[in-house]
């Protein structure tokens, strides 16, 4: 699914913030991405979503060499990726339903199937009664749930989530995690950036830890750094 080989990244002429990242993310795997604030977690996720390209090293996503990828092909590949941003990025002129339906409409899904899938996922995240309102009418936690529903409604091959439970209470957070685990069971590769140690302990999966620009894999079955 994703292969980093000695990848480095820096903004402009500033210092390099990611150093020699080498890791393979297998199809259908589940990883937590951890590390202190400012470690580069969001930057790493953005590279996996084709928003940024490495300044050195090799990065392959879904069999595509990112450095050689034509920009015209990028939107098609992004449709195979669900992403939950920290700032939600909802379209305020669209209803909750239409925000969540957007990825399916872009993919050409039939409205009958689309309506069933969108309604089902909004019921799952507790927003079945709010599907026709504007996102502006919702709380921050509810907007986070809309963003999560939009990311997963198309059952993407890869799901990237940046602090997806940061704005929701513990009950909804666990429900969202069960949804992510169900997607994982169905074959989606899931990568979740999180500071929530309680959540990580409750849902044990391999951890990718960023520290001082370097990435360390911590397999859950060993509980130790390799």
C-alpha positions in Angstrom: 0.0 0.0 0.0 2.7 2.5 1.0 6.5 2.3 1.0 8.9 4.9 2.4 12.6 4.5 1.7 15.0 6.9 3.4 12.5 9.8 3.0 13.3 13.2 4.3 11.2 16.4 4.3 11.9 20.1 4.9 9.8 23.2 4.5 11.6 25.6 2.1 15.2 26.3 3.2 14.4 25.4 6.8 15.8 22.4 8.7 14.8 18.9 7.8 11.9 17.8 10.1 11.7 14.2 8.9 14.9 12.1 8.5 15.4 8.8 6.7 11.9 7.5 7.1 11.8 3.9 6.0 8.6 1.9 6.6 6.2 -0.3 4.6 2.4 -0.1 5.3 0.8 -3.3 4.1 -2.7 -3.4 2.5 -5.3 -4.1 5.2 -3.0 -3.2 8.1 -3.8 -0.9 11.1 -1.3 1.5 12.6 -1.4 4.3 15.2 1.0 7.2 14.4 2.2 8.8 17.6 4.8 11.3 18.8 4.9 14.7 20.5 3.3 17.8 19.1 5.4 19.2 16.3 7.0 15.8 15.6 5.7 15.8 12.0 2.7 13.5 12.2 0.5 15.7 10.1 3.3 16.2 7.6 3.7 12.5 7.2 0.0 12.0 6.7 -0.1 14.8 4.1 2.6 13.0 2.1 0.4 9.8 2.1 -2.4 11.9 0.7 -0.3 13.4 -2.1 -0.5 16.9 -0.5 3.2 17.1 -0.1 6.1 15.3 -1.8 9.3 14.2 -0.1 12.3 16.5 -0.5 14.5 13.4 -0.7 14.1 9.6 -0.7 11.6 7.3 -2.4 7.8 7.2 -1.6 5.4 4.8 -3.3 1.7 4.9 -2.7 -0.6 2.3 -4.3 2.2 1.3 -6.7 2.8 4.9 -7.8 6.2 6.7 -7.4 5.1 9.9 -5.9 8.0 11.9 -7.2 7.1 10.9 -10.8 3.3 11.2 -10.4 1.6 13.4 -12.9 -0.6 16.0 -11.1 -3.5 15.2 -13.4 -3.6 11.6 -11.9 -3.6 12.8 -8.3 -7.3 13.4 -7.9 -8.1 9.8 -9.1 -5.8 8.3 -6.6 -7.1 10.5 -3.8 -10.6 9.1 -4.3 -9.2 5.8 -3.1 -8.1 7.4 0.2 -10.3 8.5 3.0 -8.9 11.3 5.2 -10.0 13.0 8.4 -8.4 16.4 8.9 -8.0 18.1 12.2 -9.8 21.2 10.8 -12.7 19.1 9.4 -12.8 20.9 6.0 -16.5 20.7 5.7 -18.3 22.6 3.0 -20.7 25.0 4.8 -22.9 25.6 1.8 -23.8 21.9 1.7 -25.9 20.0 4.1 -24.4 17.3 6.4 -25.9 14.7 4.0 -24.4 16.3 0.9 -21.0 16.7 2.6 -20.8 13.0 3.4 -22.2 12.1 -0.1 -19.6 14.1 -1.9 -17.0 11.3 -2.3 -19.6 8.9 -3.7 -21.0 11.5 -6.1 -17.5 12.2 -7.4 -17.1 8.4 -7.9 -20.3 8.3 -9.9 -22.3 6.2 -7.4 -26.1 5.8 -8.1 -28.2 8.1 -5.9 -30.3 5.1 -4.6 -27.2 3.3 -3.3 -25.6 6.6 -2.2 -28.6 7.6 -0.1 -28.7 4.3 1.7 -25.0 4.3 2.5 -24.9 7.9 3.6 -27.9 7.5 5.8 -26.4 4.3 7.4 -23.1 5.9 8.2 -24.7 9.1 9.7 -27.0 6.9 11.9 -23.8 5.1 13.1 -22.1 8.3 14.2 -25.3 9.6 15.8 -26.2 12.3 13.3 -29.2 10.6 11.6 -31.5 13.4 12.7 -29.1 16.2 11.6 -28.4 15.0 8.1 -30.2 17.9 6.4 -28.8 20.8 8.4 -25.8 22.9 7.7 -22.5 21.9 9.4 -22.5 25.4 10.9 -25.4 24.3 13.1 -23.4 21.5 14.7 -21.0 21.5 17.6 -17.3 20.8 17.0 -17.6 17.2 18.0 -20.6 16.7 15.7 -18.6 18.3 12.8 -15.8 15.9 13.6 -18.3 13.0 13.2 -19.4 14.4 9.8 -15.8 14.5 8.7 -15.3 10.9 9.8 -18.5 9.8 8.0 -17.3 11.5 4.8 -13.9 9.8 5.0 -15.3 6.2 5.5 -18.5 6.2 3.5 -16.8 4.9 0.3 -14.9 2.1 2.1 -11.6 3.5 0.9 -8.5 1.3 0.4 -6.6 3.6 2.7 -7.9 5.6 5.6 -5.8 8.4 7.2 -7.1 10.1 10.3 -5.4 13.0 12.1 -6.6 13.0 15.8 -10.1 11.8 14.7 -11.4 11.5 18.3 -9.9 14.7 19.6 -13.2 16.6 19.5 -15.7 13.9 20.6 -16.5 12.4 23.9 -15.3 9.0 25.0 -18.5 7.1 24.1 -18.5 8.5 20.5 -14.7 8.0 20.3 -15.0 4.3 21.0 -17.9 4.0 18.5 -15.7 5.7 15.9 -12.9 3.4 16.6 -15.1 0.3 16.2 -16.1 1.7 12.9 -12.4 2.0 11.9 -11.8 -1.5 13.1 -14.7 -2.8 11.0 -13.2 -1.1 7.9 -9.9 -2.7 8.8 -11.6 -6.1 9.0 -13.0 -5.5 5.5 -9.6 -4.8 4.1 -8.9 -1.0 4.5 -5.5 0.0 5.6 -5.9 2.4 8.6 -3.4 4.9 9.9 -4.5 7.1 12.9 -2.4 9.9 14.3 -3.3 10.2 18.0 -2.1 11.5 21.3 -4.8 9.6 23.2 -2.8 6.9 25.1 -6.0 5.4 26.7 -7.5 4.9 23.2 -4.3 3.3 21.9 -4.2 0.9 24.9 -7.8 0.1 24.4 -7.4 -0.8 20.8 -4.0 -2.4 20.5 -2.4 -2.1 17.1 1.1 -1.6 15.8 2.4 1.9 16.6 4.6 4.1 14.4 6.3 6.6 16.7 7.9 9.8 15.4 10.6 11.2 17.6 13.2 13.8 16.6 12.3 13.3 13.0 12.8 9.5 13.0 10.2 6.8 12.8 10.2 3.7 15.0 7.8 0.8 14.6 6.5 -0.7 17.8 4.7 -4.0 17.2 1.8 -4.5 19.6 2.6 -8.1 20.2 6.1 -7.3 21.5 5.5 -4.0 23.3 9.0 -2.9 22.6 10.8 -0.7 20.0 12.5 -2.4 17.1 
